[in-house]
Amino acid sequence: MSIDVLEPARPRVAPVNAKLLFLEPSGRRPRLNFTYDAPAAEVSEIYAPRTVFIRNARGCGASLDVEGFALRQHKSAVRDFRDDAEAGSLGRDEAATLVAQATGAARVHVFDHTVRRSAADAARQPSTRVHNDYTPLSAHRRVGELLGDEAKTLLQRRFAFINVWRPIQRPALNWPLALCHAETVDLADLIATDIVYPDRRGEIYGVAYNPAQLWFYYPEMQLDEALLIKCYDSAERVAQFTPHTSFENPAAPADAPPRESIEFRTIAFFD
């Protein structure tokens, strides 16, 4: 396993204007049902496209505690991320090491991984709504669900939910991730949204459009690159929330193959 904390040098690519789907505030509490079909009356969210200027993040030196995201060069030893057993063992170990090295965390708990593919027949496709994975309430609750009796002690110290995202099979030319600079997120733009599963109910943030938001992306991410995204930090003095979404890249070749990616969800605990 090879990890380099420096962002690799890549050719500069021009920024793009692209459409992102933002939540339209309605005065009602939004609800998303992702794992089963629900009657239309049960789904209250309304998303509308907005054309956003998305800057090239390469070379900007973004960090997890300021912008809320960071790129790392990492040549994985995983032979096939679509192999659930290999991704769940070696892949998760690598993700934990990446997060620990990037943050200085004393412990990193990797609790989930998901493979996505931008094709009609894919079981999991890229998420196309601007969102943030956790609210303060759901972040604390999730630690309790995952760590049980340890949670009470762990929650007394700083912790952060950090996703590790990377392309697999081929570079990501289309449907890359757009990332909002955390310091440009107004808390009023974050709208608590129910996310309903067959066995539990969670809570995420939907995001309303605000022209003050600054958006970035890493064009043409390669197989030896990993993107770290901070979805929640209990420390208020640093970046806490990083709204993000995939988007159709107008600069991608017309014959670009489907994007395939994997994301690992982690919790970093600090002393």
MIBAMAR-601292 format. One record per residue (C-alpha): residue in three letters; chain; z negated, x negated, y. Coordinates in steps of 0.001 Angstrom, whole numbers, plus 500000, padded with zeros to 6 digits. Layout:
N
(pt 'ALA', 'A', (Z, X, Y))
...
# end
This chain:
271
(pt 'MET', 'A', (500000, 500000, 500000))
(pt 'SER', 'A', (501012, 498590, 503373))
(pt 'ILE', 'A', (499580, 499869, 506652))
(pt 'ASP', 'A', (500473, 498635, 510118))
(pt 'VAL', 'A', (498647, 500243, 513046))
(pt 'LEU', 'A', (501481, 499441, 515447))
(pt 'GLU', 'A', (504233, 501919, 516223))
(pt 'PRO', 'A', (507535, 500585, 514846))
(pt 'ALA', 'A', (510378, 499823, 517207))
(pt 'ARG', 'A', (513222, 502350, 516952))
(pt 'PRO', 'A', (516282, 502987, 519119))
(pt 'ARG', 'A', (515579, 505105, 522181))
(pt 'VAL', 'A', (516785, 508684, 521945))
(pt 'ALA', 'A', (517226, 510970, 524918))
(pt 'PRO', 'A', (514799, 513850, 525457))
(pt 'VAL', 'A', (515978, 517330, 524531))
(pt 'ASN', 'A', (515705, 520881, 525795))
(pt 'ALA', 'A', (514820, 523103, 522868))
(pt 'LYS', 'A', (513408, 526540, 522180))
(pt 'LEU', 'A', (509803, 526842, 520986))
(pt 'LEU', 'A', (508120, 530084, 519919))
(pt 'PHE', 'A', (505016, 530879, 521994))
(pt 'LEU', 'A', (502520, 533686, 521518))
(pt 'GLU', 'A', (502820, 536464, 524073))
(pt 'PRO', 'A', (499314, 537584, 525141))
(pt 'SER', 'A', (498888, 541296, 524452))
(pt 'GLY', 'A', (495182, 541951, 524960))
(pt 'ARG', 'A', (494834, 542542, 521225))
(pt 'ARG', 'A', (493582, 540018, 518710))
(pt 'PRO', 'A', (496624, 538570, 516894))
(pt 'ARG', 'A', (496802, 538484, 513119))
(pt 'LEU', 'A', (499071, 536494, 510801))
(pt 'ASN', 'A', (499633, 537211, 507115))
(pt 'PHE', 'A', (501278, 534195, 505509))
(pt 'THR', 'A', (500768, 534661, 501787))
(pt 'TYR', 'A', (501649, 538284, 501189))
(pt 'ASP', 'A', (503614, 541091, 502812))
(pt 'ALA', 'A', (501577, 543373, 505047))
(pt 'PRO', 'A', (502548, 546663, 506697))
(pt 'ALA', 'A', (504042, 546127, 510140))
(pt 'ALA', 'A', (501044, 547822, 511762))
(pt 'GLU', 'A', (498780, 545080, 510438))
(pt 'VAL', 'A', (500724, 542296, 512172))
(pt 'SER', 'A', (500105, 542385, 515902))
(pt 'GLU', 'A', (501491, 539052, 517035))
(pt 'ILE', 'A', (504550, 538835, 519273))
(pt 'TYR', 'A', (506221, 535466, 519719))
(pt 'ALA', 'A', (508923, 534736, 522273))
(pt 'PRO', 'A', (511205, 531695, 522614))
(pt 'ARG', 'A', (510876, 529473, 525665))
(pt 'THR', 'A', (513162, 526564, 526473))
(pt 'VAL', 'A', (510980, 523463, 526786))
(pt 'PHE', 'A', (511755, 519908, 527872))
(pt 'ILE', 'A', (510653, 517698, 524955))
(pt 'ARG', 'A', (510240, 514011, 525698))
(pt 'ASN', 'A', (510870, 511121, 523329))
(pt 'ALA', 'A', (507400, 509865, 522350))
(pt 'ARG', 'A', (508623, 506537, 520984))
(pt 'GLY', 'A', (507283, 503642, 522996))
(pt 'CYS', 'A', (504723, 505717, 524912))
(pt 'GLY', 'A', (501807, 504353, 522874))
(pt 'ALA', 'A', (500271, 507777, 522265))
(pt 'SER', 'A', (496742, 507820, 520835))
(pt 'LEU', 'A', (494661, 510409, 519012))
(pt 'ASP', 'A', (491900, 510467, 521628))
(pt 'VAL', 'A', (494172, 510861, 524675))
(pt 'GLU', 'A', (497440, 512596, 523761))
(pt 'GLY', 'A', (496058, 513949, 520480))
(pt 'PHE', 'A', (498727, 512374, 518259))
(pt 'ALA', 'A', (499774, 508906, 517128))
(pt 'LEU', 'A', (502550, 507335, 515069))
(pt 'ARG', 'A', (501859, 504701, 512437))
(pt 'GLN', 'A', (504164, 502552, 510354))
(pt 'HIS', 'A', (503275, 502903, 506705))
(pt 'LYS', 'A', (505278, 502117, 503594))
(pt 'SER', 'A', (503895, 504425, 500933))
(pt 'ALA', 'A', (503454, 503447, 497297))
(pt 'VAL', 'A', (504007, 507073, 496244))
(pt 'ARG', 'A', (507190, 507320, 494188))
(pt 'ASP', 'A', (507669, 511083, 494539))
(pt 'PHE', 'A', (505646, 513171, 496988))
(pt 'ARG', 'A', (506964, 516295, 495260))
(pt 'ASP', 'A', (504915, 515288, 492217))
(pt 'ASP', 'A', (501728, 517211, 492929))
(pt 'ALA', 'A', (499553, 514930, 490820))
(pt 'GLU', 'A', (500791, 511751, 492503))
(pt 'ALA', 'A', (500594, 513268, 495986))
(pt 'GLY', 'A', (497108, 514570, 495222))
(pt 'SER', 'A', (495806, 511186, 494122))
(pt 'LEU', 'A', (497603, 508192, 495630))
(pt 'GLY', 'A', (499076, 510202, 498500))
(pt 'ARG', 'A', (495671, 511530, 499539))
(pt 'ASP', 'A', (494100, 508082, 499229))
(pt 'GLU', 'A', (496742, 506666, 501562))
(pt 'ALA', 'A', (496210, 509472, 504071))
(pt 'ALA', 'A', (492467, 508823, 504085))
(pt 'THR', 'A', (493037, 505123, 504736))
(pt 'LEU', 'A', (495470, 505834, 507569))
(pt 'VAL', 'A', (492995, 508144, 509296))
(pt 'ALA', 'A', (490052, 505804, 508771))
(pt 'GLN', 'A', (491939, 502862, 510240))
(pt 'ALA', 'A', (493226, 504887, 513191))
(pt 'THR', 'A', (489854, 506407, 514099))
(pt 'GLY', 'A', (487124, 504120, 512773))
(pt 'ALA', 'A', (485655, 507087, 510895))
(pt 'ALA', 'A', (482908, 506294, 508397))
(pt 'ARG', 'A', (484269, 508836, 505916))
(pt 'VAL', 'A', (487535, 510755, 505533))
(pt 'HIS', 'A', (487761, 513806, 503319))
(pt 'VAL', 'A', (491295, 514869, 502330))
(pt 'PHE', 'A', (491234, 518477, 501180))
(pt 'ASP', 'A', (494830, 519692, 501056))
(pt 'HIS', 'A', (498485, 518682, 501011))
(pt 'THR', 'A', (501628, 520767, 501469))
(pt 'VAL', 'A', (505303, 519984, 500911))
(pt 'ARG', 'A', (507765, 521789, 503176))
(pt 'ARG', 'A', (511556, 522055, 503162))
(pt 'SER', 'A', (513824, 523607, 505797))
(pt 'ALA', 'A', (515935, 525598, 503365))
(pt 'ALA', 'A', (516174, 529300, 502624))
(pt 'ASP', 'A', (515114, 528845, 498997))
(pt 'ALA', 'A', (512055, 526698, 499798))
(pt 'ALA', 'A', (508618, 527970, 498815))
(pt 'ARG', 'A', (507120, 526537, 502028))
(pt 'GLN', 'A', (509276, 526121, 505091))
(pt 'PRO', 'A', (508462, 524387, 508382))
(pt 'SER', 'A', (506109, 526320, 510634))
(pt 'THR', 'A', (508080, 527549, 513641))
(pt 'ARG', 'A', (505325, 529040, 515841))
(pt 'VAL', 'A', (503412, 526951, 518358))
(pt 'HIS', 'A', (499852, 526770, 517057))
(pt 'ASN', 'A', (496755, 524662, 516600))
(pt 'ASP', 'A', (495281, 524653, 513108))
(pt 'TYR', 'A', (491623, 525227, 514054))
(pt 'THR', 'A', (489322, 526773, 516598))
(pt 'PRO', 'A', (485770, 525412, 517018))
(pt 'LEU', 'A', (484492, 528346, 514962))
(pt 'SER', 'A', (486905, 527902, 512077))
(pt 'ALA', 'A', (486535, 524101, 512068))
(pt 'HIS', 'A', (482777, 524303, 511598))
(pt 'ARG', 'A', (483155, 527067, 509033))
(pt 'ARG', 'A', (485750, 525099, 507065))
(pt 'VAL', 'A', (483461, 522070, 506785))
(pt 'GLY', 'A', (480844, 524361, 505278))
(pt 'GLU', 'A', (483324, 525862, 502823))
(pt 'LEU', 'A', (484587, 522466, 501688))
(pt 'LEU', 'A', (481445, 520335, 501690))
(pt 'GLY', 'A', (478759, 522825, 500726))
(pt 'ASP', 'A', (475220, 521443, 500901))
(pt 'GLU', 'A', (476413, 518294, 502697))
(pt 'ALA', 'A', (477807, 520277, 505601))
(pt 'LYS', 'A', (474519, 520806, 507451))
(pt 'THR', 'A', (473993, 517054, 507779))
(pt 'LEU', 'A', (477643, 516229, 508458))
(pt 'LEU', 'A', (477933, 518818, 511226))
(pt 'GLN', 'A', (475161, 517140, 513190))
(pt 'ARG', 'A', (477527, 514261, 513959))
(pt 'ARG', 'A', (481022, 514010, 515385))
(pt 'PHE', 'A', (483856, 515134, 513123))
(pt 'ALA', 'A', (487582, 515714, 513565))
(pt 'PHE', 'A', (490345, 517502, 511651))
(pt 'ILE', 'A', (493407, 515263, 511552))
(pt 'ASN', 'A', (496709, 516015, 509815))
(pt 'VAL', 'A', (498906, 513253, 508398))
(pt 'TRP', 'A', (502568, 514310, 508455))
(pt 'ARG', 'A', (505542, 512378, 507128))
(pt 'PRO', 'A', (509154, 512970, 506070))
(pt 'ILE', 'A', (509981, 512571, 502396))
(pt 'GLN', 'A', (513253, 512028, 500534))
(pt 'ARG', 'A', (515162, 511239, 503774))
(pt 'PRO', 'A', (514568, 510714, 507516))
(pt 'ALA', 'A', (513744, 513845, 509511))
(pt 'LEU', 'A', (516802, 514529, 511668))
(pt 'ASN', 'A', (516397, 518254, 512253))
(pt 'TRP', 'A', (513302, 520459, 512553))
(pt 'PRO', 'A', (511024, 517630, 513734))
(pt 'LEU', 'A', (507574, 518335, 515150))
(pt 'ALA', 'A', (507046, 519046, 518840))
(pt 'LEU', 'A', (503599, 517953, 520039))
(pt 'CYS', 'A', (501787, 519049, 523170))
(pt 'HIS', 'A', (499937, 516358, 525128))
(pt 'ALA', 'A', (496301, 517396, 524631))
(pt 'GLU', 'A', (495317, 516675, 528232))
(pt 'THR', 'A', (497877, 519228, 529467))
(pt 'VAL', 'A', (496500, 522081, 527357))
(pt 'ASP', 'A', (494620, 524682, 529369))
(pt 'LEU', 'A', (491942, 526346, 527236))
(pt 'ALA', 'A', (493198, 529677, 528588))
(pt 'ASP', 'A', (496492, 529011, 526734))
(pt 'LEU', 'A', (494711, 528974, 523363))
(pt 'ILE', 'A', (494443, 532416, 521764))
(pt 'ALA', 'A', (492194, 532894, 518731))
(pt 'THR', 'A', (494307, 534356, 515930))
(pt 'ASP', 'A', (493262, 535653, 512511))
(pt 'ILE', 'A', (495098, 534106, 509575))
(pt 'VAL', 'A', (494684, 536161, 506426))
(pt 'TYR', 'A', (494887, 534866, 502860))
(pt 'PRO', 'A', (494394, 536895, 499666))
(pt 'ASP', 'A', (490950, 535344, 499160))
(pt 'ARG', 'A', (489694, 534557, 502678))
(pt 'ARG', 'A', (490253, 534948, 506397))
(pt 'GLY', 'A', (490656, 531968, 508691))
(pt 'GLU', 'A', (491171, 531470, 512404))
(pt 'ILE', 'A', (493714, 529370, 514278))
(pt 'TYR', 'A', (494870, 529143, 517868))
(pt 'GLY', 'A', (498125, 530748, 518890))
(pt 'VAL', 'A', (499437, 529170, 522072))
(pt 'ALA', 'A', (500748, 530847, 525224))
(pt 'TYR', 'A', (503465, 529163, 527253))
(pt 'ASN', 'A', (502378, 527225, 530310))
(pt 'PRO', 'A', (504865, 525174, 532388))
(pt 'ALA', 'A', (502138, 522555, 532924))
(pt 'GLN', 'A', (502246, 521628, 529235))
(pt 'LEU', 'A', (503941, 518324, 528405))
(pt 'TRP', 'A', (505802, 518220, 525083))
(pt 'PHE', 'A', (506862, 515218, 522974))
(pt 'TYR', 'A', (508546, 514443, 519657))
(pt 'TYR', 'A', (509380, 511422, 517529))
(pt 'PRO', 'A', (513131, 511603, 516841))
(pt 'GLU', 'A', (514559, 510487, 513513))
(pt 'MET', 'A', (511239, 509811, 511805))
(pt 'GLN', 'A', (511744, 507459, 508901))
(pt 'LEU', 'A', (510216, 507271, 505421))
(pt 'ASP', 'A', (508021, 504357, 506503))
(pt 'GLU', 'A', (506419, 506351, 509322))
(pt 'ALA', 'A', (503436, 508701, 509388))
(pt 'LEU', 'A', (502402, 510984, 512236))
(pt 'LEU', 'A', (498718, 511715, 512845))
(pt 'ILE', 'A', (497859, 514965, 514653))
(pt 'LYS', 'A', (494376, 515872, 515837))
(pt 'CYS', 'A', (493774, 519583, 515279))
(pt 'TYR', 'A', (490110, 519639, 516322))
(pt 'ASP', 'A', (487481, 517190, 517516))
(pt 'SER', 'A', (483834, 518139, 517967))
(pt 'ALA', 'A', (483537, 515503, 520709))
(pt 'GLU', 'A', (484450, 517081, 524038))
(pt 'ARG', 'A', (485047, 513786, 525849))
(pt 'VAL', 'A', (488316, 513161, 523983))
(pt 'ALA', 'A', (491411, 515149, 523012))
(pt 'GLN', 'A', (490242, 518186, 521052))
(pt 'PHE', 'A', (493323, 520308, 520341))
(pt 'THR', 'A', (496983, 519351, 519843))
(pt 'PRO', 'A', (499299, 522369, 519697))
(pt 'HIS', 'A', (502426, 521702, 517669))
(pt 'THR', 'A', (505386, 523300, 515915))
(pt 'SER', 'A', (508652, 522387, 514270))
(pt 'PHE', 'A', (511813, 523110, 516226))
(pt 'GLU', 'A', (515553, 523192, 515751))
(pt 'ASN', 'A', (516722, 519936, 517279))
(pt 'PRO', 'A', (519894, 520423, 519366))
(pt 'ALA', 'A', (520587, 516686, 519111))
(pt 'ALA', 'A', (520643, 516675, 515296))
(pt 'PRO', 'A', (523995, 516249, 513513))
(pt 'ALA', 'A', (525604, 519512, 512495))
(pt 'ASP', 'A', (525584, 518374, 508855))
(pt 'ALA', 'A', (521970, 517154, 508860))
(pt 'PRO', 'A', (520392, 517747, 505434))
(pt 'PRO', 'A', (517327, 519979, 505082))
(pt 'ARG', 'A', (514145, 518411, 506379))
(pt 'GLU', 'A', (511602, 517664, 503698))
(pt 'SER', 'A', (508066, 516674, 504611))
(pt 'ILE', 'A', (504504, 516526, 503408))
(pt 'GLU', 'A', (501321, 517030, 505376))
(pt 'PHE', 'A', (497829, 516020, 504361))
(pt 'ARG', 'A', (494848, 517766, 505932))
(pt 'THR', 'A', (491834, 515566, 506491))
(pt 'ILE', 'A', (488391, 515620, 508077))
(pt 'ALA', 'A', (487123, 512408, 509669))
(pt 'PHE', 'A', (483348, 512038, 509895))
(pt 'PHE', 'A', (481758, 509549, 512267))
(pt 'ASP', 'A', (478401, 507775, 512252))
# end
